[in-house]
Amino acid sequence: MAQIKIYGIKEHLNPIKAQLSDVIHACVVEALSFPPDKRAHRFFPLDASDFYYPAGRTPHYTIIEISMFEGRSIETKKHLIRLLFEKAQQELALASADLEITITETPKHNWGFRGLPGDEISLNYKVEV
């Protein structure tokens, strides 16, 4: 299970939303072995006055927050991060300095979906990759 939030300045994020979602999804499918039909992306296009970012970044600065079940190896998470940087650069010309990625893992029992706690649900994919 994973929920992904994407933040950026609306004038720069809105035009690339669909393509960025496709890039993120392809990376998650490859790195985390997600089923192709599992996509939960939420976009937060912000006014420039509501989105402060560090020096050395441009108005294209984008934050991707990934919340997912714990259980993936360090190598798997690093692979996902590297893929995201690579594909965002290749397909969207998004500079590495303008992309920030965070992964937050929580135990399955801290999730609730399909009417049950996450540790009581059978998934059709493996988390421990």
Rosetta constraint file for C-alpha pairs under 8 A:
AtomPair CA 1 CA 68 HARMONIC 5.54 0.50
AtomPair CA 1 CA 69 HARMONIC 5.85 0.50
AtomPair CA 1 CA 127 HARMONIC 7.96 0.50
AtomPair CA 2 CA 40 HARMONIC 7.02 0.50
AtomPair CA 2 CA 66 HARMONIC 6.67 0.50
AtomPair CA 2 CA 67 HARMONIC 5.47 0.50
AtomPair CA 2 CA 68 HARMONIC 4.17 0.50
AtomPair CA 2 CA 69 HARMONIC 6.82 0.50
AtomPair CA 3 CA 40 HARMONIC 5.30 0.50
AtomPair CA 3 CA 41 HARMONIC 6.30 0.50
AtomPair CA 3 CA 42 HARMONIC 7.87 0.50
AtomPair CA 3 CA 66 HARMONIC 5.96 0.50
AtomPair CA 3 CA 67 HARMONIC 5.24 0.50
AtomPair CA 3 CA 68 HARMONIC 6.44 0.50
AtomPair CA 4 CA 40 HARMONIC 6.17 0.50
AtomPair CA 4 CA 41 HARMONIC 4.77 0.50
AtomPair CA 4 CA 42 HARMONIC 6.13 0.50
AtomPair CA 4 CA 64 HARMONIC 6.93 0.50
AtomPair CA 4 CA 65 HARMONIC 5.65 0.50
AtomPair CA 4 CA 66 HARMONIC 4.59 0.50
AtomPair CA 4 CA 67 HARMONIC 6.28 0.50
AtomPair CA 5 CA 41 HARMONIC 5.88 0.50
AtomPair CA 5 CA 42 HARMONIC 4.76 0.50
AtomPair CA 5 CA 43 HARMONIC 5.88 0.50
AtomPair CA 5 CA 44 HARMONIC 7.26 0.50
AtomPair CA 5 CA 64 HARMONIC 5.82 0.50
AtomPair CA 5 CA 65 HARMONIC 5.12 0.50
AtomPair CA 5 CA 66 HARMONIC 6.58 0.50
AtomPair CA 6 CA 41 HARMONIC 7.43 0.50
AtomPair CA 6 CA 42 HARMONIC 6.19 0.50
AtomPair CA 6 CA 43 HARMONIC 4.83 0.50
AtomPair CA 6 CA 44 HARMONIC 5.93 0.50
AtomPair CA 6 CA 62 HARMONIC 7.05 0.50
AtomPair CA 6 CA 63 HARMONIC 5.65 0.50
AtomPair CA 6 CA 64 HARMONIC 4.63 0.50
AtomPair CA 6 CA 65 HARMONIC 6.41 0.50
AtomPair CA 7 CA 13 HARMONIC 7.75 0.50
AtomPair CA 7 CA 43 HARMONIC 6.18 0.50
AtomPair CA 7 CA 44 HARMONIC 4.77 0.50
AtomPair CA 7 CA 45 HARMONIC 5.92 0.50
AtomPair CA 7 CA 46 HARMONIC 7.19 0.50
AtomPair CA 7 CA 62 HARMONIC 5.69 0.50
AtomPair CA 7 CA 63 HARMONIC 5.09 0.50
AtomPair CA 7 CA 64 HARMONIC 6.61 0.50
AtomPair CA 8 CA 12 HARMONIC 7.10 0.50
AtomPair CA 8 CA 13 HARMONIC 5.53 0.50
AtomPair CA 8 CA 44 HARMONIC 6.68 0.50
AtomPair CA 8 CA 45 HARMONIC 5.35 0.50
AtomPair CA 8 CA 46 HARMONIC 5.96 0.50
AtomPair CA 8 CA 51 HARMONIC 7.23 0.50
AtomPair CA 8 CA 60 HARMONIC 7.12 0.50
AtomPair CA 8 CA 61 HARMONIC 6.27 0.50
AtomPair CA 8 CA 62 HARMONIC 4.75 0.50
AtomPair CA 8 CA 63 HARMONIC 6.55 0.50
AtomPair CA 9 CA 13 HARMONIC 5.85 0.50
AtomPair CA 9 CA 45 HARMONIC 5.54 0.50
AtomPair CA 9 CA 46 HARMONIC 4.80 0.50
AtomPair CA 9 CA 47 HARMONIC 5.73 0.50
AtomPair CA 9 CA 48 HARMONIC 5.51 0.50
AtomPair CA 9 CA 51 HARMONIC 6.68 0.50
AtomPair CA 9 CA 59 HARMONIC 6.69 0.50
AtomPair CA 9 CA 60 HARMONIC 7.02 0.50
AtomPair CA 9 CA 61 HARMONIC 7.59 0.50
AtomPair CA 9 CA 62 HARMONIC 7.77 0.50
AtomPair CA 10 CA 14 HARMONIC 5.43 0.50
AtomPair CA 10 CA 44 HARMONIC 7.94 0.50
AtomPair CA 10 CA 45 HARMONIC 4.17 0.50
AtomPair CA 10 CA 46 HARMONIC 5.01 0.50
AtomPair CA 10 CA 47 HARMONIC 6.02 0.50
AtomPair CA 10 CA 48 HARMONIC 7.58 0.50
AtomPair CA 11 CA 15 HARMONIC 7.21 0.50
AtomPair CA 11 CA 45 HARMONIC 7.92 0.50
AtomPair CA 12 CA 16 HARMONIC 7.22 0.50
AtomPair CA 12 CA 59 HARMONIC 7.25 0.50
AtomPair CA 12 CA 60 HARMONIC 5.77 0.50
AtomPair CA 13 CA 17 HARMONIC 5.91 0.50
AtomPair CA 13 CA 45 HARMONIC 6.15 0.50
AtomPair CA 13 CA 60 HARMONIC 7.46 0.50
AtomPair CA 13 CA 62 HARMONIC 7.74 0.50
AtomPair CA 14 CA 45 HARMONIC 6.69 0.50
AtomPair CA 16 CA 20 HARMONIC 5.78 0.50
AtomPair CA 16 CA 92 HARMONIC 7.66 0.50
AtomPair CA 17 CA 21 HARMONIC 6.06 0.50
AtomPair CA 17 CA 43 HARMONIC 7.57 0.50
AtomPair CA 18 CA 22 HARMONIC 6.31 0.50
AtomPair CA 19 CA 23 HARMONIC 6.23 0.50
AtomPair CA 19 CA 92 HARMONIC 7.79 0.50
AtomPair CA 20 CA 24 HARMONIC 6.09 0.50
AtomPair CA 20 CA 88 HARMONIC 7.37 0.50
AtomPair CA 20 CA 92 HARMONIC 7.49 0.50
AtomPair CA 21 CA 25 HARMONIC 5.99 0.50
AtomPair CA 21 CA 41 HARMONIC 6.97 0.50
AtomPair CA 22 CA 26 HARMONIC 6.07 0.50
AtomPair CA 23 CA 27 HARMONIC 6.29 0.50
AtomPair CA 23 CA 84 HARMONIC 7.43 0.50
AtomPair CA 23 CA 87 HARMONIC 6.44 0.50
AtomPair CA 23 CA 88 HARMONIC 6.82 0.50
AtomPair CA 23 CA 91 HARMONIC 7.73 0.50
AtomPair CA 24 CA 28 HARMONIC 6.20 0.50
AtomPair CA 24 CA 84 HARMONIC 6.55 0.50
AtomPair CA 25 CA 29 HARMONIC 6.07 0.50
AtomPair CA 25 CA 39 HARMONIC 6.57 0.50
AtomPair CA 26 CA 30 HARMONIC 6.14 0.50
AtomPair CA 27 CA 31 HARMONIC 5.86 0.50
AtomPair CA 27 CA 32 HARMONIC 7.94 0.50
AtomPair CA 27 CA 80 HARMONIC 6.28 0.50
AtomPair CA 27 CA 83 HARMONIC 5.97 0.50
AtomPair CA 27 CA 84 HARMONIC 6.23 0.50
AtomPair CA 27 CA 87 HARMONIC 7.92 0.50
AtomPair CA 28 CA 32 HARMONIC 5.29 0.50
AtomPair CA 28 CA 33 HARMONIC 6.95 0.50
AtomPair CA 28 CA 34 HARMONIC 6.28 0.50
AtomPair CA 28 CA 80 HARMONIC 6.65 0.50
AtomPair CA 29 CA 33 HARMONIC 4.87 0.50
AtomPair CA 29 CA 34 HARMONIC 4.36 0.50
AtomPair CA 29 CA 35 HARMONIC 6.36 0.50
AtomPair CA 29 CA 36 HARMONIC 6.34 0.50
AtomPair CA 30 CA 34 HARMONIC 7.25 0.50
AtomPair CA 31 CA 76 HARMONIC 6.23 0.50
AtomPair CA 31 CA 77 HARMONIC 7.62 0.50
AtomPair CA 31 CA 79 HARMONIC 6.19 0.50
AtomPair CA 31 CA 80 HARMONIC 5.18 0.50
AtomPair CA 31 CA 83 HARMONIC 7.85 0.50
AtomPair CA 32 CA 72 HARMONIC 7.81 0.50
AtomPair CA 32 CA 76 HARMONIC 6.84 0.50
AtomPair CA 32 CA 77 HARMONIC 7.98 0.50
AtomPair CA 32 CA 80 HARMONIC 7.34 0.50
AtomPair CA 32 CA 127 HARMONIC 7.57 0.50
AtomPair CA 32 CA 129 HARMONIC 6.62 0.50
AtomPair CA 33 CA 125 HARMONIC 7.30 0.50
AtomPair CA 33 CA 126 HARMONIC 7.41 0.50
AtomPair CA 33 CA 129 HARMONIC 7.63 0.50
AtomPair CA 34 CA 38 HARMONIC 6.65 0.50
AtomPair CA 34 CA 125 HARMONIC 6.45 0.50
AtomPair CA 34 CA 126 HARMONIC 7.99 0.50
AtomPair CA 35 CA 124 HARMONIC 7.79 0.50
AtomPair CA 35 CA 125 HARMONIC 6.70 0.50
AtomPair CA 46 CA 50 HARMONIC 6.09 0.50
AtomPair CA 46 CA 51 HARMONIC 6.38 0.50
AtomPair CA 47 CA 51 HARMONIC 6.66 0.50
AtomPair CA 48 CA 52 HARMONIC 7.48 0.50
AtomPair CA 53 CA 57 HARMONIC 6.98 0.50
AtomPair CA 53 CA 61 HARMONIC 7.29 0.50
AtomPair CA 56 CA 97 HARMONIC 7.43 0.50
AtomPair CA 57 CA 61 HARMONIC 6.07 0.50
AtomPair CA 57 CA 97 HARMONIC 6.09 0.50
AtomPair CA 57 CA 98 HARMONIC 5.50 0.50
AtomPair CA 58 CA 98 HARMONIC 6.46 0.50
AtomPair CA 60 CA 94 HARMONIC 7.38 0.50
AtomPair CA 60 CA 98 HARMONIC 6.11 0.50
AtomPair CA 61 CA 97 HARMONIC 7.68 0.50
AtomPair CA 61 CA 98 HARMONIC 4.10 0.50
AtomPair CA 61 CA 99 HARMONIC 5.78 0.50
AtomPair CA 61 CA 100 HARMONIC 7.85 0.50
AtomPair CA 62 CA 98 HARMONIC 5.99 0.50
AtomPair CA 62 CA 99 HARMONIC 4.99 0.50
AtomPair CA 62 CA 100 HARMONIC 6.34 0.50
AtomPair CA 63 CA 99 HARMONIC 5.92 0.50
AtomPair CA 63 CA 100 HARMONIC 4.78 0.50
AtomPair CA 63 CA 101 HARMONIC 5.93 0.50
AtomPair CA 63 CA 102 HARMONIC 7.98 0.50
AtomPair CA 64 CA 99 HARMONIC 7.59 0.50
AtomPair CA 64 CA 100 HARMONIC 6.17 0.50
AtomPair CA 64 CA 101 HARMONIC 4.78 0.50
AtomPair CA 64 CA 102 HARMONIC 6.42 0.50
AtomPair CA 65 CA 101 HARMONIC 5.88 0.50
AtomPair CA 65 CA 102 HARMONIC 4.92 0.50
AtomPair CA 65 CA 103 HARMONIC 6.06 0.50
AtomPair CA 65 CA 104 HARMONIC 7.62 0.50
AtomPair CA 66 CA 101 HARMONIC 7.63 0.50
AtomPair CA 66 CA 102 HARMONIC 6.09 0.50
AtomPair CA 66 CA 103 HARMONIC 4.71 0.50
AtomPair CA 66 CA 104 HARMONIC 6.11 0.50
AtomPair CA 67 CA 103 HARMONIC 5.94 0.50
AtomPair CA 67 CA 104 HARMONIC 4.79 0.50
AtomPair CA 67 CA 105 HARMONIC 5.84 0.50
AtomPair CA 67 CA 106 HARMONIC 7.53 0.50
AtomPair CA 68 CA 103 HARMONIC 7.50 0.50
AtomPair CA 68 CA 104 HARMONIC 6.37 0.50
AtomPair CA 68 CA 105 HARMONIC 5.00 0.50
AtomPair CA 68 CA 106 HARMONIC 6.35 0.50
AtomPair CA 69 CA 105 HARMONIC 5.34 0.50
AtomPair CA 69 CA 106 HARMONIC 5.17 0.50
AtomPair CA 69 CA 107 HARMONIC 5.70 0.50
AtomPair CA 69 CA 108 HARMONIC 5.55 0.50
AtomPair CA 69 CA 127 HARMONIC 7.32 0.50
AtomPair CA 70 CA 105 HARMONIC 4.73 0.50
AtomPair CA 70 CA 106 HARMONIC 5.28 0.50
AtomPair CA 70 CA 107 HARMONIC 5.50 0.50
AtomPair CA 70 CA 108 HARMONIC 7.13 0.50
AtomPair CA 70 CA 127 HARMONIC 7.75 0.50
AtomPair CA 71 CA 127 HARMONIC 5.93 0.50
AtomPair CA 71 CA 128 HARMONIC 4.93 0.50
AtomPair CA 71 CA 129 HARMONIC 7.41 0.50
AtomPair CA 72 CA 76 HARMONIC 6.16 0.50
AtomPair CA 72 CA 77 HARMONIC 6.74 0.50
AtomPair CA 72 CA 127 HARMONIC 6.23 0.50
AtomPair CA 72 CA 128 HARMONIC 5.00 0.50
AtomPair CA 72 CA 129 HARMONIC 5.17 0.50
AtomPair CA 73 CA 77 HARMONIC 6.46 0.50
AtomPair CA 73 CA 128 HARMONIC 7.15 0.50
AtomPair CA 73 CA 129 HARMONIC 6.21 0.50
AtomPair CA 74 CA 78 HARMONIC 6.14 0.50
AtomPair CA 75 CA 79 HARMONIC 6.03 0.50
AtomPair CA 76 CA 80 HARMONIC 6.30 0.50
AtomPair CA 76 CA 129 HARMONIC 6.62 0.50
AtomPair CA 77 CA 81 HARMONIC 6.30 0.50
AtomPair CA 77 CA 103 HARMONIC 8.00 0.50
AtomPair CA 78 CA 82 HARMONIC 6.11 0.50
AtomPair CA 79 CA 83 HARMONIC 6.06 0.50
AtomPair CA 80 CA 84 HARMONIC 6.17 0.50
AtomPair CA 81 CA 85 HARMONIC 6.39 0.50
AtomPair CA 81 CA 101 HARMONIC 7.02 0.50
AtomPair CA 82 CA 86 HARMONIC 6.11 0.50
AtomPair CA 83 CA 87 HARMONIC 5.91 0.50
AtomPair CA 84 CA 88 HARMONIC 5.84 0.50
AtomPair CA 85 CA 89 HARMONIC 6.14 0.50
AtomPair CA 85 CA 96 HARMONIC 6.07 0.50
AtomPair CA 85 CA 99 HARMONIC 7.33 0.50
AtomPair CA 86 CA 90 HARMONIC 6.16 0.50
AtomPair CA 87 CA 91 HARMONIC 5.69 0.50
AtomPair CA 87 CA 92 HARMONIC 7.62 0.50
AtomPair CA 88 CA 92 HARMONIC 5.18 0.50
AtomPair CA 88 CA 93 HARMONIC 6.44 0.50
AtomPair CA 88 CA 94 HARMONIC 5.47 0.50
AtomPair CA 88 CA 95 HARMONIC 7.76 0.50
AtomPair CA 89 CA 93 HARMONIC 4.46 0.50
AtomPair CA 89 CA 94 HARMONIC 4.69 0.50
AtomPair CA 89 CA 95 HARMONIC 5.76 0.50
AtomPair CA 89 CA 96 HARMONIC 6.94 0.50
AtomPair CA 90 CA 94 HARMONIC 7.80 0.50
AtomPair CA 94 CA 98 HARMONIC 6.49 0.50
AtomPair CA 94 CA 99 HARMONIC 7.17 0.50
AtomPair CA 95 CA 99 HARMONIC 6.85 0.50
AtomPair CA 96 CA 100 HARMONIC 7.98 0.50
AtomPair CA 106 CA 110 HARMONIC 6.48 0.50
AtomPair CA 106 CA 111 HARMONIC 7.90 0.50
AtomPair CA 107 CA 111 HARMONIC 7.48 0.50
AtomPair CA 108 CA 117 HARMONIC 7.36 0.50
AtomPair CA 108 CA 118 HARMONIC 4.74 0.50
AtomPair CA 108 CA 119 HARMONIC 4.83 0.50
AtomPair CA 109 CA 117 HARMONIC 5.47 0.50
AtomPair CA 109 CA 118 HARMONIC 5.14 0.50
AtomPair CA 109 CA 119 HARMONIC 4.89 0.50
AtomPair CA 109 CA 120 HARMONIC 7.82 0.50
AtomPair CA 110 CA 117 HARMONIC 7.05 0.50
AtomPair CA 110 CA 118 HARMONIC 6.90 0.50
AtomPair CA 111 CA 117 HARMONIC 5.72 0.50
AtomPair CA 111 CA 118 HARMONIC 4.91 0.50
AtomPair CA 111 CA 119 HARMONIC 7.88 0.50
AtomPair CA 112 CA 116 HARMONIC 5.55 0.50
AtomPair CA 112 CA 117 HARMONIC 4.39 0.50
AtomPair CA 112 CA 118 HARMONIC 5.29 0.50
AtomPair CA 113 CA 117 HARMONIC 6.56 0.50
AtomPair CA 113 CA 118 HARMONIC 6.57 0.50
AtomPair CA 116 CA 120 HARMONIC 6.36 0.50
AtomPair CA 116 CA 121 HARMONIC 6.76 0.50
AtomPair CA 117 CA 121 HARMONIC 7.04 0.50
